[in-house]
Amino acid sequence: MSPQSRTTAKTPVPGKTAARRKPAVRRSRIPYTKEEIREIFRRFSIQRPEPKGELEHVNPFTLVVAVALSAQATDAGVNKATRALFAVADTPEKMLALGEDKVRDYIKTIGLYRNKAKNVIALSRKLVDEFGGEVPRTEKELVTLPGVGRKTANVVMSMAFGVPTLAVDTHVFRIGNRLKIAPGKTPDEVEAAFLRIIPEEYLFHAHHWLILHGRYCCKARKPECERCVIADICKSPEKTVDVPAPLVELPAQIV
């Protein structure tokens, strides 16, 4: 096809409505260069080479339950309640046999425990009836489980099945907006913004790095900038101090 014919092919035919283009996704400009983004995640990787989630679990099923229970609750509080629960019910079949009333007794120290107990039983029943007692591996299937949303699905896919995803909880949402590194009005917008900028080689652990950074350093009430490994790069208006760049040989673990 000649250049002229290609141009003609793109011209709308008179009398017909041209196909409407999908609106472009609006992307907020961020005050970081690609090199600065890479350096941020490089430092996170040195600080915590093998970050781990803090919810205790023994298999994909108990992980799904633990993450679902963690909504509006702390990981420590969930772990305290689920240690005894998972000791007697670590499969959906055993959870169904335990029953909603007993599940409720085990988790009554967790916020919204009545509704969560219902969801745990409903989730277990769906796994048995529709998935052969096995936790599905895809987001599309996971979000069909009672009490499981996109965030929970992403955590399960990452921690249980090794899929590089980015679950946006309150800490990740705060980091994205406070640092102006992945701004967004919703968790989905922040997730999309992070996925656009995180270097591929750092994506698998990025979820845990961001959560742990928000939980132990860039805290909600007052960020502890004086002990932050990226303070010299950070462009947050809430930053309290400017510190020199840390040495390359950062401690293996900083909590």
N, C-alpha and C positions, 0 to 999 in steps of 0.2 A: 504494500500500500504506500502510495506517494505521500509526502508531507502535506500536499494540498488536500488529498482525499481524507487524510486523518483529521485535518482541521474541519472539513465539511461534515464529517461523521459526528463531531461534537456539537454541531449547531442544532438547536431545537427546531423541529419541524413545525412550520406555521400551522396554527389551528390545534396543535396538541400541547398539553401541559408538560413542561420539562420536569424531569424527576427532581424532587426536592432533596437537597443534600442534608445529611444529618448534621445537626449543629456540632461544631467542634467542642471538645471538652475543655473547659476553662481551667488553665493551670496557673496557679499563683507562682509568681517569681520568688525565688528564695535567695537570701543574701550569702549563699555559699557557692564556691567554685566546685567543680568535680574533684579537684585535687583535695580540697578541704573535706568533702564528704568521705572520700576514700580514707583520708587520714583519721577521721573520727572513728570509723569502723575498724581500721587497723589497730587503733589504740584499745578499743573495746576487746578486740581479739587477743591482744597481749595481756590485758588486765584479767580476762576470764577466758582462757583457751577452750575450756569445756564447760560452758554454763549449763546448769540443770534447773528444771522446773522444781518448785518447792512443794507441789502437791504430791502426797504419798499415794502410790498405787502399785499394784502387782501385775496388772495386765491391762489390755486396752479397755475392757469393760469397766474395771474399777477407775480407770483414768476418766472415762466419759462421765461416770457418776460423780467423781470428785470435782471435775471442772464445772459440771452443771450445778453442784451444790455451792460452788465458790462465788456465785453471783451475789453481790452485796454482802460478802463475808470475807474474812481474811483466810489466807492459806493455812495459817497456824490453827485457826478455829476449826476449819474443815478437817485438818489432819487429826486433831484431838477427837473429833466425833467419829471419823471413819476408821480409825485404827481398830476399834472393837467391831464395827459393822463389817468391815472387809474380812475380819478373822472368821466370821461365820457365813458370809455371803459374798463370795468373790466371783460369782457367775450369775447371769440373769436368771437361770433356773433356781438357784439357791435364794436369790433375792425375792422371787415370786413366792417361794415356799415360806419365806420369813413373813411376808405379808405387810401391808401398809402400816398397820398399828405399831408393829414392832420396829419397822424402819423409822417411823416417826419418833419412837422412844430413843433410838440411837442418835438421831440428829437434832434433837430438840434444843440443843445449845446454839444452833445455827439460825440465822435470820430467815424468816419465811419458811420455817421447817415444815409446816403442814402442807403447803402447796408443793414443796420440793419432794416430800415423801410420796405424794400422789404421782409426781412426774417420774420418780425413780421406779415405781412399780409399773407405770404405763410404758416407760422406756424399756424396761426389762421384758414386758409382755410383747412389745413390738419386735424386739430382737429375737425372741424365741419364735414368734409366729411368722415373721416375714424374712428373717435373716439367718435362720438356723442356729440362733444363739451366738452368732459371731458379730462383732462390731464392723460395720461397713467401712470401706476405705476412702470413699469419695464424699466431697462436700454435699453434693446433691442428695445423697442417701442419708448422710449424717443429720442434716437439718430437718429431716422428716421425723426424727426421734423427739418425743416430748421433752421439753426443757432444754433442747439443744439448738443454739443459734449459730450464726456464722463464726463468732469468736470461739465458741466451744469446739466447733468442727475444725477450725484451723489449728487449735491447740492439739487436738487428738491426731490429726493428720501428721503434724510435725513430730510430736513426742512418741506416738505409738507406731507410726509407719514411715517416718523419715522423709516426709514430703516437705520441701522448703516453702513454708507459708508464713504469713505475718498476722498473728492475732492481735487485734487492737483492744486492749483493756484500758482502764482509767490512766495507768501510768504511761503507756505508749501514746495515748491520745494527748496527755499533758505534754510529754516531751516533744511531740510533733509540732504542737502549737506554741509552746513556750519558747522553744529554740528557733522557731520559724523555719524549721528544717523540712517539715511535712505538714503544712497547715491544712486544716479542713474543719468544716462545721459538723461533720458526722464521722463516726468510726470508719465507715466505708471510704469517705474522702481521704482521711488520714492514711488508711491502708494503701489506697491507690497511689497517694503521693510518695509514701515510703518505697513502694515497689518500683516506682519510676527512678529513684535515685540510688538505692542500695546496690553496691557492686555485687555481681552475681556470686563471687566467691565468698561473700560474707552473709548472704541471705539466709542460709540455714540456721545460723545461731542468732541472727539479728533480733528476733522476737524476744529471746531471753536476755540478751544484752540490754535492750531498751527497758524491759520490765525491771531488771535488777538495778539499772542506773536510776530509774525513777523511784524505786522503792527505797534505795539506800543512800542515794546522793542527791539527785535532783528532786527533792521531796516536795509534796504539795504545798505545805505551809511556808517553808523556807528552804530554798535550795542551798546545799552545802558546797558552795562554789570553791571554797578554799581547799577542798580535797578532791575536786573534780579533775579527771584526767583529760578532759577536753575544754577546760575553762578558757584557755588562751585562744581557742578557735570559736567558741560559742558566741553567738551574736544576739542572745536573748536580752531584751531590755530589762529583765529582772535580775540579770547577773549582778552579784554583789561585790565581786573582786576580780581584778585582772591578775593572773599569775603567769609566770613563764612556762613554756612548754615543758612537760616532764621528760625525763630521760627515756631513751628507747627501751631500756631494760626496766619496764614497769614490774611491780610485784605481780606474781601469778594470780593472786586473789586479793581483791580489796572490797570489803563489805562495808 
